[in-house]
């Protein structure tokens, strides 16, 4: 199979499974398009964002490893993707995400994750999805291959997620970049979908769980054409620094922060034909998963009130380790600083305004501050 990163050891590790489906050869616009028998499969087709999003997720996972930031070191990445990755500058092995390859990849990944209770399991899927009876189903590359069995290569993710709680790994992260609409066909037809894992009635829940969906129940997920999707872009921004917090000793990414802030990163003001984009999170036992070796950077914008005061202000942003300054200027002060607690001050050479100083905690990604300048 497509085990593109293999440094498996007996110690606690992070094991990742990435599935990206953009090409659906048996659906509309596909190389071997079939006359489908259900309206849902007649109406969906090729995707331009999902495979690109999966590759971006892969590259980010490897980048975090290269910077030695995984708290639980990276042990393996298994990749099912319908475009070649250029991460190493060479053509990497990968398999198309059809039912057979996904079933084997998933079970092999689950076995790796289950070797140590301190392991971290990460699952990522980007492709078509739909909801039936409150269960999310993921459409794999060979869905619609035989129109007589239209749902054969749709995997019941809700059941899969429940089953994976039985894995020994205490830390489990699932990211699903897919629509969750309800097909009209499901109201008149009982869907025979695929189950690739069994749910034990005796199993409990994992200790640390983050399951994150790109959209709310019964809603669509979106991505710009030939670009990373809105959800995956926001998620990766968070993992690479936007979600950083200080736990008293280190700058870390915590699953609780991801859950809480993902909608803000995705842009709550971004509108689609169905309204504001909103993802959904299920979380239990938040845990730190990434630790930065260096202090992360953050963007800061400083303005004055009244606006004209900035024309006369000598601005300074400083703490015991770093100092930034700028002279009078009519434009807002835009700067990039190392995260931390700073004093931000404005001094005036004339008698226009009084000196003002404030204390501000500056954290990634973006910070805005208005200095109140009194005459």
Backbone torsions as a table, in degrees:
resi	resn	phi	psi	omega
1	UNK	NA	-175.9	-171.8
2	UNK	-91.8	65.1	175.7
3	UNK	-86.1	93.1	-170.9
4	UNK	-89.3	-12.2	174.1
5	UNK	-134.2	123.6	-174.7
6	UNK	-141.0	96.7	171.5
7	UNK	-131.0	47.2	-173.4
8	UNK	-68.6	133.0	-180.0
9	UNK	-136.4	176.0	-179.5
10	UNK	-82.3	-10.4	-178.6
11	UNK	-84.1	166.3	177.2
12	UNK	-57.9	133.7	-176.8
13	UNK	-143.5	169.0	173.3
14	UNK	-101.6	127.9	179.4
15	UNK	-122.0	129.6	-169.8
16	UNK	-122.5	137.8	171.6
17	UNK	-121.3	122.7	-178.4
18	UNK	-119.2	126.4	179.2
19	UNK	-125.9	120.8	177.7
20	UNK	-127.6	123.3	-179.1
21	UNK	-124.6	114.8	174.3
22	UNK	-117.3	-32.3	-179.9
23	UNK	-96.6	121.3	175.9
24	UNK	-117.0	90.4	-169.0
25	UNK	-62.0	-22.5	-175.7
26	UNK	-100.2	2.7	179.2
27	UNK	-105.6	177.1	-177.5
28	UNK	-51.2	127.1	-179.4
29	UNK	85.0	-1.6	-178.9
30	UNK	-84.8	163.3	-175.8
31	UNK	-64.0	-32.0	-179.1
32	UNK	-123.8	43.6	-174.7
33	UNK	-54.0	133.9	179.4
34	UNK	-108.0	158.7	171.8
35	UNK	-78.4	102.3	-174.1
36	UNK	-76.6	154.6	-175.3
37	UNK	-101.4	-7.8	178.9
38	UNK	-122.8	145.6	-174.0
39	UNK	-61.0	-37.9	-177.4
40	UNK	-57.9	-47.1	-178.8
41	UNK	-74.8	-22.1	174.3
42	UNK	-69.8	-30.3	-170.4
43	UNK	-95.3	-20.0	178.8
44	UNK	-98.1	160.4	-177.6
45	UNK	-153.4	-133.2	-173.9
46	UNK	-81.2	148.9	178.6
47	UNK	-118.3	140.6	-178.1
48	UNK	-104.1	-15.6	-173.6
49	UNK	-99.1	-28.9	-167.0
50	UNK	-67.6	-45.8	-180.0
51	UNK	-66.8	-37.5	176.7
52	UNK	-64.1	-38.9	178.7
53	UNK	-65.8	-41.8	179.1
54	UNK	-64.5	-39.3	177.5
55	UNK	-65.8	-39.9	177.4
56	UNK	-62.5	-38.6	177.8
57	UNK	-63.7	-45.1	176.8
58	UNK	-56.6	-50.9	-177.2
59	UNK	-60.1	-38.2	179.6
60	UNK	-68.8	-38.9	177.6
61	UNK	-61.7	-41.2	178.7
62	UNK	-70.1	-34.5	178.5
63	UNK	-66.5	-41.4	176.5
64	UNK	-61.3	-39.2	176.4
65	UNK	-64.7	-45.4	-177.8
66	UNK	-60.5	-30.4	179.3
67	UNK	-90.4	4.4	177.3
68	UNK	57.0	46.2	-175.8
69	UNK	-107.3	-9.6	176.1
70	UNK	-67.1	127.3	175.8
71	UNK	-67.2	-42.8	170.1
72	UNK	-100.3	110.2	-170.0
73	UNK	-55.1	150.0	-179.2
74	UNK	-69.3	128.8	178.8
75	UNK	-108.3	-38.6	-177.9
76	UNK	-158.5	153.0	169.2
77	UNK	-133.6	124.1	172.7
78	UNK	-107.0	132.6	-171.7
79	UNK	-126.3	127.2	170.6
80	UNK	-121.2	111.0	-169.0
81	UNK	-152.2	143.2	-177.8
82	UNK	-98.7	16.6	167.3
83	UNK	-131.4	153.3	179.7
84	UNK	-78.0	141.4	175.3
85	UNK	-89.5	141.9	177.9
86	UNK	-111.5	23.1	-175.5
87	UNK	-56.1	-42.3	-176.3
88	UNK	-98.0	1.5	-176.7
89	UNK	83.4	-0.3	178.2
90	UNK	-126.2	162.2	176.7
91	UNK	-72.5	121.2	-177.8
92	UNK	-96.0	151.4	177.2
93	UNK	-69.0	139.7	172.0
94	UNK	-158.1	156.4	-178.6
95	UNK	-117.2	148.6	175.3
96	UNK	-68.9	144.3	-174.3
97	UNK	-85.6	66.6	172.1
98	UNK	-90.9	177.2	-173.1
99	UNK	-59.9	-44.9	-177.8
100	UNK	-63.8	-45.6	-176.6
101	UNK	-69.8	-37.3	179.4
102	UNK	-67.6	-41.9	179.5
103	UNK	-59.1	-47.2	-179.3
104	UNK	-68.2	-44.1	-179.7
105	UNK	-61.0	-43.8	-179.6
106	UNK	-62.0	-47.7	-177.0
107	UNK	-67.2	-38.2	176.5
108	UNK	-64.8	-43.2	178.1
109	UNK	-62.2	-42.8	179.0
110	UNK	-62.0	-38.9	177.2
111	UNK	-62.1	-44.3	179.2
112	UNK	-62.4	-44.0	-179.5
113	UNK	-62.8	-31.7	-174.8
114	UNK	-82.8	5.9	-178.0
115	UNK	-78.3	-15.8	-177.3
116	UNK	-153.4	132.1	-177.9
117	UNK	-66.1	-19.9	179.4
118	UNK	-90.0	4.3	177.7
119	UNK	-67.8	156.0	172.4
120	UNK	-112.5	124.6	178.8
121	UNK	-104.1	128.3	178.0
122	UNK	-125.7	125.1	179.0
123	UNK	-118.7	132.5	177.3
124	UNK	-133.9	131.7	176.4
125	UNK	-132.8	136.6	170.9
126	UNK	-134.3	124.7	-178.6
127	UNK	167.9	-167.8	177.0
128	UNK	-69.2	145.6	174.4
129	UNK	-147.2	158.3	177.3
130	UNK	-155.3	159.9	-175.2
131	UNK	-115.2	133.9	174.6
132	UNK	-136.9	126.6	179.9
133	UNK	52.5	41.4	178.9
134	UNK	67.6	10.7	175.5
135	UNK	-105.0	130.3	176.6
136	UNK	-83.9	133.2	178.1
137	UNK	-118.9	138.6	-179.4
138	UNK	-105.4	126.6	-177.8
139	UNK	-87.4	118.6	-179.1
140	UNK	-89.2	172.9	-168.6
141	UNK	-62.5	-29.1	-176.7
142	UNK	-98.3	18.6	175.6
143	UNK	-63.9	138.4	-179.2
144	UNK	83.5	3.6	-179.3
145	UNK	-59.1	-43.0	174.3
146	UNK	-116.1	103.6	-176.9
147	UNK	-59.1	-16.3	176.8
148	UNK	-73.8	-21.5	176.9
149	UNK	-125.2	68.8	-168.7
150	UNK	-63.5	-26.4	-173.6
151	UNK	-103.5	7.8	-171.5
152	UNK	-57.3	-39.4	-176.9
153	UNK	-102.2	34.5	169.2
154	UNK	-107.4	119.7	-176.0
155	UNK	-94.9	132.4	177.8
156	UNK	-74.2	98.3	-177.6
157	UNK	-69.1	-37.4	-178.5
158	UNK	-58.7	-42.3	177.0
159	UNK	-68.3	-42.4	178.8
160	UNK	-59.2	-44.1	-179.0
161	UNK	-64.3	-41.4	178.8
162	UNK	-63.5	-40.5	-179.2
163	UNK	-65.5	-35.9	-175.5
164	UNK	-68.7	-19.4	174.5
165	UNK	-58.3	-22.2	178.1
166	UNK	-77.4	-7.5	176.5
167	UNK	-69.3	148.1	-176.5
168	UNK	-66.4	-25.7	-177.3
169	UNK	-61.3	126.3	-178.4
170	UNK	-76.6	-25.0	-174.0
171	UNK	-109.5	114.7	-173.4
172	UNK	-131.9	122.6	-179.8
173	UNK	-124.2	124.3	179.5
174	UNK	-124.3	125.6	179.9
175	UNK	-121.2	122.3	-175.5
176	UNK	-123.3	110.3	179.9
177	UNK	-101.7	81.9	-174.7
178	UNK	-155.6	156.0	174.7
179	UNK	-67.7	159.8	177.9
180	UNK	-131.5	30.5	179.0
181	UNK	-67.8	160.8	176.8
182	UNK	-102.3	116.1	177.9
183	UNK	-67.4	139.4	176.9
184	UNK	-59.1	-34.7	-179.2
185	UNK	-57.0	-32.0	-176.2
186	UNK	-68.4	-15.9	179.0
187	UNK	-79.1	-17.7	-177.2
188	UNK	-120.9	-9.0	-174.9
189	UNK	-132.1	138.6	173.5
190	UNK	-83.8	120.1	-174.6
191	UNK	-81.4	128.1	174.6
192	UNK	-97.9	89.5	-176.7
193	UNK	-100.2	173.3	-174.5
194	UNK	-94.8	139.1	172.1
195	UNK	-113.5	124.2	-179.1
196	UNK	-111.2	7.5	176.2
197	UNK	-154.6	150.1	-178.5
198	UNK	-103.1	140.2	178.6
199	UNK	-93.7	121.2	176.9
200	UNK	-83.5	134.9	178.1
201	UNK	-73.6	-10.3	-176.8
202	UNK	-99.1	-11.1	-174.2
203	UNK	-77.1	154.7	175.4
204	UNK	-100.1	-157.7	178.6
205	UNK	-104.7	153.8	175.1
206	UNK	-69.6	161.8	-176.1
207	UNK	-71.5	-42.3	-176.0
208	UNK	-126.3	113.4	-174.7
209	UNK	-127.8	131.2	166.2
210	UNK	-133.4	113.0	174.8
211	UNK	-117.5	117.7	-170.1
212	UNK	-122.6	126.5	-179.8
213	UNK	-108.2	143.5	-177.3
214	UNK	-67.9	-18.2	-176.2
215	UNK	-150.8	166.3	179.0
216	UNK	-75.1	166.5	178.0
217	UNK	-55.5	139.1	176.8
218	UNK	65.1	26.5	-177.7
219	UNK	-128.7	168.2	-179.3
220	UNK	-98.6	152.9	171.9
221	UNK	-104.1	154.7	-173.2
222	UNK	-134.5	154.8	173.5
223	UNK	-156.8	141.8	176.9
224	UNK	-66.0	148.8	-176.6
225	UNK	-58.0	131.0	176.2
226	UNK	58.8	27.9	177.1
227	UNK	-136.4	167.9	176.6
228	UNK	-63.2	140.2	-178.2
229	UNK	-64.8	161.7	179.4
230	UNK	-61.6	-42.0	-178.4
231	UNK	-66.1	-51.5	-177.5
232	UNK	-64.8	-38.4	177.4
233	UNK	-59.5	-45.2	179.2
234	UNK	-65.1	-43.7	179.5
235	UNK	-59.9	-46.1	-178.2
236	UNK	-69.1	-35.9	174.2
237	UNK	-59.4	-41.5	178.6
238	UNK	-64.5	-44.9	-178.7
239	UNK	-67.9	-29.5	-177.0
240	UNK	-89.0	-2.3	174.9
241	UNK	155.1	-27.2	-177.7
242	UNK	-63.5	-26.2	-179.0
243	UNK	-95.8	15.9	-174.4
244	UNK	-71.9	140.3	172.5
245	UNK	-136.9	164.1	178.5
246	UNK	-107.1	121.3	-177.7
247	UNK	-89.8	12.3	-179.0
248	UNK	105.2	-26.1	178.3
249	UNK	-123.3	-36.8	-172.0
250	UNK	-136.3	159.2	170.7
251	UNK	-89.0	120.0	-170.0
252	UNK	-134.0	161.9	168.1
253	UNK	-107.4	125.0	-177.8
254	UNK	-114.7	141.7	-179.0
255	UNK	-61.9	-28.5	177.2
256	UNK	-65.3	-38.9	177.5
257	UNK	-66.1	-41.7	177.5
258	UNK	-58.6	-48.1	-179.5
259	UNK	-59.7	-41.6	-174.5
260	UNK	-75.8	-36.0	-168.1
261	UNK	-108.0	-3.8	-173.9
262	UNK	-58.2	-38.1	-179.4
263	UNK	-66.6	-35.0	176.4
264	UNK	-65.9	-40.6	178.3
265	UNK	-66.5	-34.7	-177.6
266	UNK	-73.9	-20.5	177.6
267	UNK	98.4	88.4	-178.3
268	UNK	-66.0	-17.2	179.1
269	UNK	-91.8	-0.4	178.7
270	UNK	-77.7	122.9	-176.0
271	UNK	-107.6	143.8	171.7
272	UNK	-122.4	-178.6	179.0
273	UNK	-64.6	-16.0	178.8
274	UNK	-105.6	9.2	177.0
275	UNK	107.4	-161.6	-176.7
276	UNK	-69.1	137.0	176.8
277	UNK	-70.7	128.7	179.3
278	UNK	-140.0	128.4	173.9
279	UNK	-100.2	173.3	-176.3
280	UNK	-129.0	138.1	-178.5
281	UNK	-123.5	142.8	169.0
282	UNK	-119.5	123.6	-173.4
283	UNK	-139.9	144.0	173.6
284	UNK	-146.8	134.9	176.8
285	UNK	59.9	65.9	179.8
286	UNK	-52.3	145.4	-176.3
287	UNK	-147.2	147.8	173.5
288	UNK	-74.4	133.2	179.7
289	UNK	-119.6	-21.8	-178.2
290	UNK	-132.0	137.6	177.4
291	UNK	-128.9	123.1	-178.0
292	UNK	-80.5	137.6	179.4
293	UNK	-77.4	-27.1	179.8
294	UNK	-122.5	159.8	177.0
295	UNK	-64.3	124.5	-178.8
296	UNK	-72.2	160.8	179.3
297	UNK	-95.3	155.8	178.7
298	UNK	-140.8	152.2	178.1
299	UNK	-95.5	139.7	-179.7
300	UNK	-130.8	133.6	173.0
301	UNK	-119.4	124.8	-179.8
302	UNK	-115.6	130.2	173.5
303	UNK	-128.9	170.2	179.8
304	UNK	-119.6	153.7	172.4
305	UNK	-128.1	116.2	6.0
306	UNK	-71.4	159.1	-174.1
307	UNK	-55.3	-39.5	-175.7
308	UNK	-67.3	-15.5	-178.8
309	UNK	-63.0	-28.4	-177.3
310	UNK	-65.9	-20.8	178.2
311	UNK	-66.8	-20.7	-175.5
312	UNK	-115.4	2.6	-168.6
313	UNK	-95.8	132.5	163.6
314	UNK	-90.8	110.1	-173.9
315	UNK	-97.2	143.6	178.6
316	UNK	-143.5	140.6	175.5
317	UNK	-130.5	119.2	-170.8
318	UNK	-154.9	156.6	167.0
319	UNK	-145.6	-165.5	-174.6
320	UNK	-70.8	-16.4	-177.0
321	UNK	-108.1	-28.9	-172.9
322	UNK	-137.1	150.6	178.4
323	UNK	-145.2	131.8	179.0
324	UNK	-131.5	144.4	-179.7
325	UNK	-150.5	158.7	178.0
326	UNK	-152.6	144.3	178.3
327	UNK	-84.7	-178.0	-179.0
328	UNK	-54.4	136.9	-177.8
329	UNK	-162.5	147.1	-177.2
330	UNK	-80.0	-12.9	-175.7
331	UNK	-97.9	155.8	173.4
332	UNK	-55.8	149.7	178.7
333	UNK	-86.6	114.4	178.3
334	UNK	-108.3	124.2	180.0
335	UNK	-149.5	158.7	175.0
336	UNK	-111.6	128.0	-175.8
337	UNK	-129.4	162.2	170.1
338	UNK	-73.3	136.1	-177.5
339	UNK	-58.3	146.1	178.8
340	UNK	155.1	-174.4	179.0
341	UNK	-93.7	126.4	-175.2
342	UNK	-127.5	153.7	163.2
343	UNK	-92.9	131.8	175.7
344	UNK	-116.1	124.1	-174.2
345	UNK	-132.2	155.3	172.9
346	UNK	-129.3	124.8	175.9
347	UNK	-114.3	147.9	-177.3
348	UNK	-127.2	129.9	-177.1
349	UNK	-73.8	-34.8	179.3
350	UNK	-92.0	-158.9	-179.5
351	UNK	-104.8	20.8	-178.0
352	UNK	-64.9	-47.5	-174.5
353	UNK	-142.9	160.8	177.1
354	UNK	-87.8	151.6	176.4
355	UNK	-59.5	140.7	176.8
356	UNK	-135.8	140.4	179.7
357	UNK	-139.4	135.8	177.1
358	UNK	-131.9	160.6	176.2
359	UNK	-106.8	130.1	-177.2
360	UNK	-140.7	135.9	174.3
361	UNK	-88.2	114.9	-175.8
362	UNK	-105.0	118.9	-179.0
363	UNK	-129.6	155.1	178.1
364	UNK	-63.5	156.4	-1.3
365	UNK	-92.9	-38.2	-171.2
366	UNK	-129.1	141.3	179.4
367	UNK	-136.3	139.7	176.4
368	UNK	-125.8	137.0	177.2
369	UNK	-140.3	136.0	177.3
370	UNK	-109.3	117.1	176.5
371	UNK	-82.7	124.7	177.0
372	UNK	-84.9	113.0	-173.7
373	UNK	-109.0	114.5	-178.7
374	UNK	-98.1	140.2	-179.9
375	UNK	-83.8	NA	NA
